[in-house]
Amino acid sequence: METYKPLEILYQDDWIVAINKPAGLLVHRSSIANNTSVFAVQLLRDQLGHYVYPIHRLDRKTSGILLFAKDSCYVSAFQQELANEKTQKKYIAIVRGYFPSEIIVNHALRKENGQFQEAETHFKCLATTEIDLAFGKFNTSRYSIIEAFPKTGRMHQIRKHLNHLRHPIIGDRPHGCNKQNKLFLKKWGLTKMLLHAEELNINHPYLDKKLIILAERPSHFREMINSLSFLLM
């Protein structure tokens, strides 16, 4: 059975609790992932001693900020704030190749039912690196560490948009590069995806004040920053 340390609580008040979700942890039970019996909802409920209700979702492979309501009646108000254009969600990722300094992607994404939804993500490159590691026909390998600011909330939006740009996230399956993923597994033993929900700026609908919630990068992410010799300001 999977075991997890107590969840890191980033913020808590009478209405919500925010955690730093580990990569690999499901938010709640899902019919498409029946190989686990451990979920963030269950772990946080047991940790706090009362029920909690997910306000939004993070992909299983994505780490970082995840919000829960302490009562189901609070969920809708926070979901409305998450959808507000003034709310800013910042993710950080390590991707293949040299990324543009800044780029806005407007690229519709297909839903499971085949319909397309408009999707917009703003990206900013923080640093690039070139390391002495042969890959394919190249003698070196190039990578970038980037920030992503999704303006819509589509399923796997950041992952799909980066794949669309041909700068897939390292460790992403199925939207990434399998050859790169195998390289990182062989070279560094990396089995996790390098995408992290790092910052959330949101208005608190019950306190009528801005909340700025920050989530420390997980150890596997920090280790890869060092291993790839990124120089961050």
N, C-alpha and C positions, 0 to 999 in steps of 0.2 A: 504493500500500500504506500502511496506517495505521502511524504511528510513535509510539512512546511513550518518554518519558525513563525512566531506570532507576527501578524501583519503589521507593517509600519503605518501608524496613524499620522497623517500629515496635518489634519485639521479636524476639529470636532466642536459642535455646538448643540443646541436643543433640537435642531432640524436635520442636520446632515453630519456625515463623517466621510472624510476623504482618506484613502489609503494609497500607498505606493505598491501597486500590484506587481508581483514577480512575473517574469516571463515564464510561460508554460502553464499558468494557472487560469482555468476557465472562470468566467464570471458566475455562471450558473449552469445547471444541467442542460445538456443539449443532445438532441437525437443524432447529431452528426459526429459526436465525440463520446462514444460509449466505453472508452478505454480508461476512464478515470471515475473515481467516486469522491473526489475532493474539489470543492468549488469555493470561490471567494465569498459568496453569500453565506455559505455554511460556516466557513472559518471565522468570518467577522461576527456572525451571530453568536457563535460559541465564545468568542473572545470578549464581546461586550455584554453578553448575557441577555440579549433581547433581539427581536427580529429586525432586519434591515432590508431595504428595497432598492435595487439598482436604479439609478437615475439615467445612466447611459452604459455603453459597453466599450470594452477594449478587446481587440483580437486576443486570442489565447497566447499567441507568440509575442505580443507587444507588452512591454512593461510600462509602469508609470501611473499617473494620477487617475483614480477611479472614484466616482462619487456614489454614495448611498444615502437614501433618506431614512430617517428613524421612524417614520410613519408613512404609509402609502399615500396619504392625502397631501404630502409635501412634494411628491414626485413631479407632478405636472408643472408646478410653478418653476422648478429648477430646470426642467426640460425646455420650457419656453425661454429661459435665460440662456441656456446653451445654444439655442437656435438664433438668438439675437446677434445681429451683425457686429455689435460692439464687444461681444465676448471673443476673447482671443485664446486659442489653443495652440500651444507650441510643442512640436515634437522634434526630436533629434535623431539622426540616422547616419550610418556609414554606408556609402554606396560605391559601386564600381565606377572607375574613371574620373576624369577631371570635370567637375560640375560647373555650370555657368554661375557667375557671381550672384545673379538674381534672375528668377524667371517665374512667370505666372502661367499656370496650366489650366485651360478651360477645355476639358475633354470628357464627353459624356461616357458614362459607365453602364454596362448592361446588368440588369437585375437578374435574379434567378428565373423569373418568369419570361425573360427575353426582352422586356421593355428597357429603354434607355432612360437614364436620369442625368440631368446636368450636374456637373461636378467641377469645382474650382479649388485649386490649391496654390498657395504662394510659397516659393522656395527661396532660400538664401544659403549660399555657400560660406561656411565658416573657415575652412582650411582644406588644403590638398596635400597629398603626399605621394612620393614615388619611392618604392622600396626595391632593393636588389633581390627580386624573386621572379624567376622566369615563369611565364605563363603563355602557353600556346606558342605563337611565332614571335613573341616579345621577350626581351631579356629582363625587363623590369615589369612591375605592376603598379598601377595608379589607382588611388582611392580619394574620396572626398568625405568630409564630415559636414553635414548640412542641417539646416533648420527647415521645418515644414509647418505651414500655417493653413490648415484646411478651413475653407470658407463654407463648405457644405459638409454633410456628415454621411457620406455613402460608405457602404461596406467595402473594406479593404482599399479605401480611396487613395491614401498616400502610397501604399504599396503598388497599386495599379498605375498610378500616375508616374511613379518613378520607373516602372518597367516600360511604360509608354515612351519615356524620355531616353530609354536605353541606358539608364543609370540605376539598375536594380539594387535593392537593399541586400547587403551581405547576410546570408542565413535565411533569406525568405524562400519559402516553398509554398505554393507553386508559382509565385509571381517573380521569382528571382532567377539567378543563373546557376543551374545545377553544377556546372564545371567550377565556378567560383566557390560554391558552397562545399564541394568536395575538397577543393584546395585548402580552405580554411579548416575543415575538419581534420585533414591530414597534417597540416602544418601546426595548427594551434589547438586542435581538439574542440573547435567551436561547434556547438550543436544548437545555439540559440540565435534568434534573429536580432539584428542590431537596429531596433526601432524602439524609442522610449518617449512616452508622453511626459514632458519635463515641466511644463508650466501651464497654469490655467488662470486667466484673468476673467472674473465673472462677477456680475452684480448679485448680491444676496437679496432675494425677493422679500424676505421677511425682516431683515435688518436694514434694508435699503442702503447698503454700502458695498464698496468693491472689495472682493476677496482676491488675493494673489496667492495661489498655492503652488509650491515648488516641490519637485520630487527628485531626490538625488539619483544620479545614474547608477545602475546596478554594476556589480563588480566585473561581470564579463564584458560590459561595455567599456569600463575604464581600462581594463586590461588590454583590450584591442586598440584603444587610443594610443596606449604606450607601445604596444607591439608594432603598430604601423607607423610609429614615429611622427604622429601629428603634433604640430606646434600651434597650440591654441592661445589666443590672447586672454 
